[in-house]
Amino acid sequence: MGLLSRKATCNSHGQDSSYFLGWLEYEKNPYHHLHNPNGIIQMGLAENQLSFDLLETWLAKNPEAVGCKRDGQSIFRELALFQDYHGLPAFKKALVDFMAEIRGNKVSFEPNNIVLTAGATSANETLMFCLAEHGDAFLLPTPYYPGFDRDLKWRTGVQIVPIHCTSSNCFRITASAIEEAYQQAQKKNLTVKGILITNPSNPLGTTMTRPELNLLINFITDKKIHLISDEIYSGTVFNSPSFISIMEALKDMNMEKNNRVHIVYSLSKDLGLPGFRVGAIYSNDPTVVSAAVKMSSFGLVSSQTQYLLSVMLSDKKFRNHYIVKNQNRLLKRQRKLVSGLEKSGIRCLESNAGLFCWVDMRHLLSSDTFEAEMELWERIIYDVKLNISPGSSCHCNEPGWFRVCFANMSEDALELAMQRLKSFVGSIKKHNHQESEKLRKESHIGKWISRLSFQSFNEQDQR
């Protein structure tokens, strides 16, 4: 082991989180409707598989884009040879137009301010390298995406300090919570370099309110720190209230050129293409853009991928149709999950975006502890055979919350998952009722024995 680096042998990757452990269990016994109908159903993967048919239909109608052709002529050599790290201009233009359309064209983006990365994972880590030193801190509202413990910390050495949000106000960010996190960081002698938010939230499935965004902007302005807004779910907003980008909030405050606010984006969720590894950083700071472009050489997006997507996203008719259709499908699927959970007596945080629901299972815990949460999670994985993510893996400070995904499976698989869960909850209720009856009878017998003992004592006393 002495021949390896500390990075290779350390345990700071976060792979031992229950979030990742659930994936490992799923991979050992994956559900398949024909080959393994009793396997584990994957509900821990935030993947959008609801609109593949729309993408495949477009691809079938546009074979030139797939075949590396332009106006009937092959451009294979052009795409196969070395490309500038800045990315294909046509793709960057199409991408910023797509980002603007998702935001209702209330804001626009400058192609020269965007840096292409191999997914949002790479984008977030690159920003950490650009904005913070080893040992510096970023504040993150809880609950947050479990992968951030890997993406933000593992290679950069940046620390995460939680901004604790609670169910009492539906996990909204408050001024007191931000200030408390900032003070906690200072007590640990950590230099706070910024705040990172996900909007829409993963795992909550909610969009941030304007007061929350204004609060964050005012806070980072006052403290002279950065704000990263991870907006990879911006195109999944399927219900009111509408999505408000940090760029829109800045524009309304006449601060749209703020160079300490940065956006992370990706096509993994909105377009359902995580395997294409297309992410982006948007920043008004030319130094950040320049540094990020240099770092992007460690995780480039292939030229073939950029060309294909530049043609697809430049098709405005397709773009418009896809956005609306995809959001409608997400709404329908989310309602199906919520309805199925309600039939089991389980409620969710009211949500309007994302590929998951934040599910309240506190009433199913044997005690109000994280140990009880883990016990329930293990039963759901091994007995019910559903992989969901416990709130503790998202750093929620209230036991009993779980993230449940709904867009990465067939409708039949979702129905089966709800049937399994309903049966499980029913068995818990039956067990609890039996235990309650047992205690009631024991209590009744105890009172009867006490009365007999008291009567016997009185009789002996009278003798």
Secondary structure in CASP SS format (residue, H / E / C, confidence):
PFRMAT SS
TARGET T0000
AUTHOR 0000-0000-0000
METHOD secondary structure of the structure
MODEL  1
M C 1.00
G C 1.00
L C 1.00
L C 1.00
S C 1.00
R H 1.00
K H 1.00
A H 1.00
T H 1.00
C C 1.00
N C 1.00
S C 1.00
H C 1.00
G C 1.00
Q C 1.00
D C 1.00
S C 1.00
S H 1.00
Y H 1.00
F H 1.00
L H 1.00
G H 1.00
W H 1.00
L H 1.00
E H 1.00
Y H 1.00
E H 1.00
K H 1.00
N C 1.00
P E 1.00
Y C 1.00
H E 1.00
H C 1.00
L C 1.00
H C 1.00
N E 1.00
P C 1.00
N C 1.00
G C 1.00
I E 1.00
I E 1.00
Q E 1.00
M C 1.00
G C 1.00
L C 1.00
A C 1.00
E C 1.00
N C 1.00
Q C 1.00
L C 1.00
S C 1.00
F H 1.00
D H 1.00
L H 1.00
L H 1.00
E H 1.00
T H 1.00
W H 1.00
L H 1.00
A H 1.00
K H 1.00
N C 1.00
P H 1.00
E H 1.00
A H 1.00
V H 1.00
G C 1.00
C C 1.00
K E 1.00
R E 1.00
D C 1.00
G C 1.00
Q E 1.00
S E 1.00
I C 1.00
F H 1.00
R H 1.00
E H 1.00
L H 1.00
A H 1.00
L C 1.00
F C 1.00
Q C 1.00
D C 1.00
Y C 1.00
H C 1.00
G C 1.00
L C 1.00
P H 1.00
A H 1.00
F H 1.00
K H 1.00
K H 1.00
A H 1.00
L H 1.00
V H 1.00
D H 1.00
F H 1.00
M H 1.00
A H 1.00
E H 1.00
I H 1.00
R C 1.00
G C 1.00
N C 1.00
K C 1.00
V C 1.00
S C 1.00
F C 1.00
E C 1.00
P H 1.00
N H 1.00
N H 1.00
I E 1.00
V E 1.00
L E 1.00
T E 1.00
A C 1.00
G H 1.00
A H 1.00
T H 1.00
S H 1.00
A H 1.00
N H 1.00
E H 1.00
T H 1.00
L H 1.00
M H 1.00
F H 1.00
C H 1.00
L H 1.00
A C 1.00
E C 1.00
H C 1.00
G C 1.00
D C 1.00
A E 1.00
F E 1.00
L E 1.00
L E 1.00
P E 1.00
T C 1.00
P C 1.00
Y C 1.00
Y C 1.00
P C 1.00
G C 1.00
F H 1.00
D H 1.00
R H 1.00
D H 1.00
L C 1.00
K C 1.00
W C 1.00
R C 1.00
T C 1.00
G C 1.00
V C 1.00
Q E 1.00
I E 1.00
V E 1.00
P E 1.00
I E 1.00
H C 1.00
C C 1.00
T C 1.00
S H 1.00
S H 1.00
N H 1.00
C C 1.00
F C 1.00
R C 1.00
I C 1.00
T C 1.00
A H 1.00
S H 1.00
A H 1.00
I H 1.00
E H 1.00
E H 1.00
A H 1.00
Y H 1.00
Q H 1.00
Q H 1.00
A H 1.00
Q H 1.00
K H 1.00
K C 1.00
N C 1.00
L C 1.00
T C 1.00
V E 1.00
K E 1.00
G E 1.00
I E 1.00
L E 1.00
I E 1.00
T E 1.00
N C 1.00
P C 1.00
S C 1.00
N C 1.00
P C 1.00
L C 1.00
G C 1.00
T C 1.00
T C 1.00
M C 1.00
T C 1.00
R H 1.00
P H 1.00
E H 1.00
L H 1.00
N H 1.00
L H 1.00
L H 1.00
I H 1.00
N H 1.00
F H 1.00
I H 1.00
T H 1.00
D H 1.00
K H 1.00
K C 1.00
I C 1.00
H E 1.00
L E 1.00
I E 1.00
S E 1.00
D E 1.00
E C 1.00
I C 1.00
Y C 1.00
S H 1.00
G H 1.00
T H 1.00
V C 1.00
F C 1.00
N C 1.00
S C 1.00
P C 1.00
S C 1.00
F C 1.00
I C 1.00
S C 1.00
I H 1.00
M H 1.00
E H 1.00
A H 1.00
L H 1.00
K H 1.00
D H 1.00
M C 1.00
N C 1.00
M C 1.00
E C 1.00
K C 1.00
N C 1.00
N C 1.00
R C 1.00
V E 1.00
H E 1.00
I E 1.00
V E 1.00
Y E 1.00
S E 1.00
L C 1.00
S C 1.00
K C 1.00
D C 1.00
L C 1.00
G C 1.00
L C 1.00
P H 1.00
G H 1.00
F H 1.00
R C 1.00
V C 1.00
G E 1.00
A E 1.00
I E 1.00
Y E 1.00
S E 1.00
N C 1.00
D C 1.00
P H 1.00
T H 1.00
V H 1.00
V H 1.00
S H 1.00
A H 1.00
A H 1.00
V H 1.00
K H 1.00
M H 1.00
S H 1.00
S H 1.00
F H 1.00
G C 1.00
L C 1.00
V C 1.00
S C 1.00
S H 1.00
Q H 1.00
T H 1.00
Q H 1.00
Y H 1.00
L H 1.00
L H 1.00
S H 1.00
V H 1.00
M H 1.00
L H 1.00
S H 1.00
D C 1.00
K H 1.00
K H 1.00
F H 1.00
R H 1.00
N H 1.00
H H 1.00
Y H 1.00
I H 1.00
V H 1.00
K H 1.00
N H 1.00
Q H 1.00
N H 1.00
R H 1.00
L H 1.00
L H 1.00
K H 1.00
R H 1.00
Q H 1.00
R H 1.00
K H 1.00
L H 1.00
V H 1.00
S H 1.00
G H 1.00
L H 1.00
E H 1.00
K H 1.00
S C 1.00
G C 1.00
I C 1.00
R E 1.00
C E 1.00
L C 1.00
E C 1.00
S C 1.00
N C 1.00
A C 1.00
G C 1.00
L C 1.00
F E 1.00
C E 1.00
W E 1.00
V E 1.00
D E 1.00
M C 1.00
R H 1.00
H H 1.00
L H 1.00
L C 1.00
S C 1.00
S C 1.00
D C 1.00
T C 1.00
F H 1.00
E H 1.00
A H 1.00
E H 1.00
M H 1.00
E H 1.00
L H 1.00
W H 1.00
E H 1.00
R H 1.00
I H 1.00
I H 1.00
Y H 1.00
D H 1.00
V H 1.00
K C 1.00
L E 1.00
N E 1.00
I C 1.00
S E 1.00
P E 1.00
G H 1.00
S H 1.00
S H 1.00
C H 1.00
H C 1.00
C C 1.00
N C 1.00
E C 1.00
P C 1.00
G C 1.00
W E 1.00
F E 1.00
R E 1.00
V E 1.00
C E 1.00
F C 1.00
A C 1.00
N C 1.00
M C 1.00
S C 1.00
E H 1.00
D H 1.00
A H 1.00
L H 1.00
E H 1.00
L H 1.00
A H 1.00
M H 1.00
Q H 1.00
R H 1.00
L H 1.00
K H 1.00
S H 1.00
F H 1.00
V H 1.00
G H 1.00
S H 1.00
I H 1.00
K H 1.00
K H 1.00
H H 1.00
N H 1.00
H H 1.00
Q H 1.00
E H 1.00
S H 1.00
E H 1.00
K H 1.00
L H 1.00
R H 1.00
K H 1.00
E H 1.00
S H 1.00
H H 1.00
I H 1.00
G H 1.00
K H 1.00
W H 1.00
I H 1.00
S H 1.00
R H 1.00
L H 1.00
S H 1.00
F H 1.00
Q H 1.00
S H 1.00
F H 1.00
N H 1.00
E H 1.00
Q H 1.00
D H 1.00
Q H 1.00
R C 1.00
END
